Amino acid sequence: MTSVKLSRTPAGVRVELDGVARLIDEEWDALINRDGLLLHLTETFPSLTDAPAGGVCLAPIGSQEVWAAGVTYFRSRTARIEESQDSGGGSFYDRVYDAARPELFFKAAPWRVRGTGDLIRVRRDSKWSVPEPEFALYVNSRGEIIGYTIGNDVSSRDIEGENPLYLPQAKTYDGSCSLGPSVLLVDEPLGADTAISILIERGGVSVFDGSTTLAQMRRTPRELVDYLFRETSFPQGCVLLTGTGVVPPDSFTLASGDRVAISVAEIGTLDNTVE
């Protein structure tokens, strides 16, 4: 499998191939929408400028909107039912899980997205907030899945549970989404055994950890993208979070200073601290 990692830095777009990193002088939006991107990068790689070691890694996003799919894992279905039982919305999530049409919603404009090392936020009017570790699909303007990154869909479970119609307030606010550290471009889809894991630390001590795999998803990435692009265009492409299969216990809520590290071996670790 041929693979290349793309990341954004203050010095430009960093391209990593076989452990070697170089810089490409192309604007992010144009680059990710280039036809035959993976081949272009592998062919031009020898002529690129060597990238400096270390440095700041920015969120891998330009003008792309971030969307999300809900209730794609059985564990997420169970959590949504539990949190919304008192409001009478529990059966909605059960029906969404089994339905042909997926739940798709707008998550973040690019200026609300944080990168690895940045601070994420919880709403001040929420008493029950959790991170949601997610595989994220990078999709170009033609609806082609060109790569994968890691997403953190920070969510206010008490607000969503109070009434399903409050979903936008529970999901979309400043600092509620992080992406990174890189975008993995591959010439074939990631395998079903690809794992995503999360570690939450408080005061340097682990308070929650868990993992899942792509095999646990109810819907395929291609199916989710096809529904998203049915009647909606994305001139610069988009990022689609594919749902979470790892949910902390109901007794847990994020607090200021918590560290959230989400890892996929093939991509890296998205590391954020709660503001």
C-alpha positions as CSV (number, residue, x, y, z in Angstrom):
1,M,0.0,0.0,0.0
2,T,1.4,3.4,-1.0
3,S,0.9,6.1,1.6
4,V,1.8,9.7,2.1
5,K,1.1,12.0,5.1
6,L,0.2,15.6,4.6
7,S,0.3,18.2,7.4
8,R,0.0,22.0,7.6
9,T,2.8,24.0,9.2
10,P,3.6,27.7,9.3
11,A,6.4,27.0,6.8
12,G,4.0,25.3,4.3
13,V,2.5,21.9,3.6
14,R,4.6,19.1,4.9
15,V,4.7,15.9,2.9
16,E,6.0,12.7,4.5
17,L,6.9,9.6,2.5
18,D,8.8,6.6,3.9
19,G,9.8,8.6,7.0
20,V,11.3,11.5,5.0
21,A,9.6,14.9,5.2
22,R,9.7,17.7,2.6
23,L,7.8,20.9,1.9
24,I,5.5,21.5,-1.1
25,D,4.8,25.0,-2.4
26,E,1.1,24.6,-3.0
27,E,-1.9,26.1,-1.4
28,W,-3.8,23.6,0.8
29,D,-7.3,23.9,-0.9
30,A,-5.8,23.5,-4.4
31,L,-3.6,20.7,-3.4
32,I,-6.2,18.4,-1.8
33,N,-8.5,18.9,-4.8
34,R,-5.8,18.1,-7.3
35,D,-6.7,15.1,-9.6
36,G,-4.5,12.1,-8.9
37,L,-3.1,13.7,-5.7
38,L,-1.3,10.7,-4.4
39,L,0.5,10.0,-7.7
40,H,1.4,13.7,-8.0
41,L,3.0,13.7,-4.6
42,T,5.0,10.6,-5.0
43,E,6.3,11.7,-8.4
44,T,7.3,15.2,-7.3
45,F,8.6,14.2,-3.9
46,P,12.3,13.9,-4.9
47,S,12.3,17.5,-6.1
48,L,10.8,19.0,-3.0
49,T,12.6,21.0,-0.4
50,D,13.6,19.2,2.8
51,A,11.3,20.1,5.7
52,P,12.8,21.3,9.0
53,A,12.5,18.9,11.9
54,G,9.9,19.5,14.7
55,G,7.9,22.8,14.7
56,V,4.3,23.6,15.1
57,C,1.6,21.5,13.4
58,L,-1.5,23.3,12.4
59,A,-5.0,21.8,11.9
60,P,-5.1,20.1,8.5
61,I,-7.8,22.2,7.1
62,G,-8.2,25.1,4.7
63,S,-11.6,26.3,3.6
64,Q,-13.3,22.9,4.2
65,E,-16.4,22.5,6.3
66,V,-16.5,19.7,8.9
67,W,-19.6,17.5,8.9
68,A,-20.3,14.5,11.1
69,A,-22.3,11.3,11.0
70,G,-24.1,10.1,14.1
71,V,-25.1,6.7,15.6
72,T,-22.8,4.8,13.3
73,Y,-21.6,2.5,16.1
74,F,-23.8,0.3,18.3
75,R,-22.0,1.9,21.4
76,S,-23.0,5.4,20.2
77,R,-26.6,4.2,19.7
78,T,-26.7,2.9,23.2
79,A,-25.3,6.1,24.7
80,R,-27.7,8.4,22.8
81,I,-30.7,6.3,23.9
82,E,-29.5,6.5,27.5
83,E,-29.0,10.2,27.6
84,S,-32.3,11.1,25.9
85,Q,-34.7,8.7,27.6
86,D,-36.1,11.3,30.0
87,S,-36.9,13.7,27.1
88,G,-38.7,10.9,25.1
89,G,-36.1,10.9,22.3
90,G,-34.5,7.5,22.9
91,S,-36.4,5.7,20.2
92,F,-35.2,8.2,17.6
93,Y,-31.6,7.0,17.8
94,D,-32.6,3.3,17.7
95,R,-34.5,4.0,14.5
96,V,-31.6,6.0,13.0
97,Y,-29.2,3.2,13.7
98,D,-31.3,0.7,11.7
99,A,-32.5,3.1,9.0
100,A,-31.0,3.3,5.4
101,R,-30.5,7.1,5.7
102,P,-27.7,8.1,8.1
103,E,-27.7,11.0,10.5
104,L,-25.5,13.7,9.0
105,F,-25.0,17.1,10.6
106,F,-22.8,20.2,10.3
107,K,-20.0,20.2,12.9
108,A,-17.7,23.1,12.4
109,A,-16.6,25.9,10.1
110,P,-12.8,25.8,9.5
111,W,-12.0,28.7,11.8
112,R,-13.6,26.8,14.8
113,V,-11.3,23.8,14.3
114,R,-8.3,23.2,16.5
115,G,-5.1,21.3,15.7
116,T,-3.0,19.0,17.7
117,G,-1.5,20.8,20.7
118,D,-4.3,23.4,20.7
119,L,-6.9,24.0,23.4
120,I,-10.3,22.5,23.0
121,R,-13.4,23.8,24.9
122,V,-16.5,22.6,26.7
123,R,-19.6,24.8,26.9
124,R,-20.0,26.9,30.0
125,D,-23.7,26.0,30.1
126,S,-23.1,22.3,30.0
127,K,-22.5,20.0,33.0
128,W,-21.8,16.8,31.0
129,S,-19.3,17.1,28.2
130,V,-17.3,14.3,26.6
131,P,-14.7,13.9,23.8
132,E,-15.7,11.7,20.9
133,P,-12.7,10.0,19.1
134,E,-13.6,9.6,15.4
135,F,-12.1,8.4,12.1
136,A,-12.4,11.4,9.8
137,L,-12.7,11.2,6.0
138,Y,-11.0,13.8,3.9
139,V,-13.1,14.2,0.8
140,N,-12.3,16.4,-2.3
141,S,-14.8,18.5,-4.3
142,R,-15.7,15.5,-6.5
143,G,-16.8,13.4,-3.6
144,E,-13.7,11.2,-3.7
145,I,-12.3,10.0,-0.3
146,I,-8.6,11.0,-0.7
147,G,-7.5,10.3,2.8
148,Y,-8.1,10.0,6.5
149,T,-7.4,12.0,9.6
150,I,-8.4,11.9,13.3
151,G,-11.3,14.0,14.7
152,N,-12.4,14.9,18.2
153,D,-16.1,15.7,18.2
154,V,-16.4,17.3,21.6
155,S,-20.1,17.1,22.7
156,S,-22.4,18.3,25.4
157,R,-24.3,15.2,26.3
158,D,-26.7,16.8,28.8
159,I,-27.8,19.4,26.2
160,E,-28.4,16.9,23.5
161,G,-30.1,14.6,25.9
162,E,-32.5,17.3,27.1
163,N,-34.0,17.4,23.6
164,P,-32.7,16.0,20.3
165,L,-33.5,19.3,18.6
166,Y,-30.7,20.8,20.7
167,L,-28.1,18.8,18.8
168,P,-26.6,21.9,17.0
169,Q,-26.0,23.6,20.4
170,A,-24.5,20.4,21.8
171,K,-22.2,19.9,18.9
172,T,-21.3,23.2,17.3
173,Y,-19.5,25.9,19.3
174,D,-16.0,27.4,19.4
175,G,-13.3,24.9,20.1
176,S,-15.7,21.9,19.9
177,C,-13.7,20.2,17.1
178,S,-10.1,19.2,16.6
179,L,-8.4,17.5,13.7
180,G,-5.0,16.1,13.0
181,P,-2.1,15.7,13.3
182,S,-1.9,14.8,9.6
183,V,-3.9,13.5,6.6
184,L,-3.0,10.0,5.5
185,L,-3.3,9.5,1.8
186,V,-3.5,5.9,0.6
187,D,-4.1,4.1,-2.6
188,E,-6.6,1.7,-1.0
189,P,-9.1,2.0,1.9
190,L,-7.9,1.4,5.4
191,G,-8.7,-2.1,6.6
192,A,-11.6,-3.0,9.0
193,D,-9.0,-3.9,11.7
194,T,-7.7,-0.3,11.8
195,A,-8.0,0.8,15.4
196,I,-8.7,4.2,17.0
197,S,-7.9,4.7,20.7
198,I,-8.4,7.4,23.3
199,L,-6.6,8.3,26.5
200,I,-7.9,11.0,28.9
201,E,-5.6,12.2,31.6
202,R,-6.4,14.4,34.6
203,G,-3.4,15.8,36.6
204,G,-1.2,13.4,34.7
205,V,-3.2,10.3,35.7
206,S,-5.3,8.3,33.3
207,V,-9.0,8.6,34.1
208,F,-10.4,6.9,30.9
209,D,-9.0,4.9,28.0
210,G,-10.7,2.8,25.3
211,S,-10.5,1.7,21.7
212,T,-12.5,0.4,18.8
213,T,-12.0,-0.5,15.1
214,L,-13.5,0.3,11.7
215,A,-15.1,-3.1,11.8
216,Q,-17.6,-1.9,14.4
217,M,-19.1,0.7,12.1
218,R,-22.7,0.1,11.0
219,R,-22.2,2.0,7.7
220,T,-19.3,2.2,5.2
221,P,-17.3,5.4,4.6
222,R,-18.4,5.4,1.0
223,E,-22.1,5.2,2.0
224,L,-21.8,8.1,4.3
225,V,-20.0,10.3,1.7
226,D,-22.6,9.4,-1.0
227,Y,-25.4,10.6,1.3
228,L,-23.6,13.8,2.2
229,F,-23.0,14.7,-1.5
230,R,-26.5,13.8,-2.7
231,E,-27.8,17.4,-2.7
232,T,-24.9,19.3,-1.2
233,S,-21.8,20.6,-3.0
234,F,-18.4,21.3,-1.4
235,P,-16.3,23.4,-3.8
236,Q,-13.2,23.0,-1.7
237,G,-14.0,19.5,-0.4
238,C,-14.9,18.7,3.2
239,V,-14.1,16.6,6.2
240,L,-16.6,14.0,7.4
241,L,-16.4,12.6,11.0
242,T,-17.7,9.0,11.0
243,G,-19.1,8.6,14.5
244,T,-17.7,7.3,17.7
245,G,-17.5,3.8,19.1
246,V,-15.8,4.8,22.4
247,V,-17.9,6.6,25.0
248,P,-16.7,7.3,28.6
249,P,-19.0,6.2,31.5
250,D,-22.0,8.4,32.3
251,S,-20.3,9.6,35.5
252,F,-17.5,11.2,33.5
253,T,-17.4,14.8,32.3
254,L,-14.5,16.8,30.9
255,A,-12.8,19.4,33.1
256,S,-10.4,22.2,32.5
257,G,-6.9,20.9,32.2
258,D,-7.8,17.4,31.0
259,R,-5.6,16.0,28.3
260,V,-7.3,14.1,25.5
261,A,-5.0,12.0,23.2
262,I,-6.7,10.2,20.3
263,S,-4.5,7.8,18.3
264,V,-4.5,5.9,15.0
265,A,-1.2,4.1,14.4
266,E,-1.2,4.9,10.7
267,I,-1.9,8.6,11.2
268,G,-0.5,9.6,14.6
269,T,-1.9,11.2,17.8
270,L,-4.3,14.1,18.1
271,D,-3.4,15.7,21.4
272,N,-5.4,18.4,23.0
273,T,-6.0,20.0,26.4
274,V,-9.3,21.3,27.7
275,E,-9.2,25.1,28.1
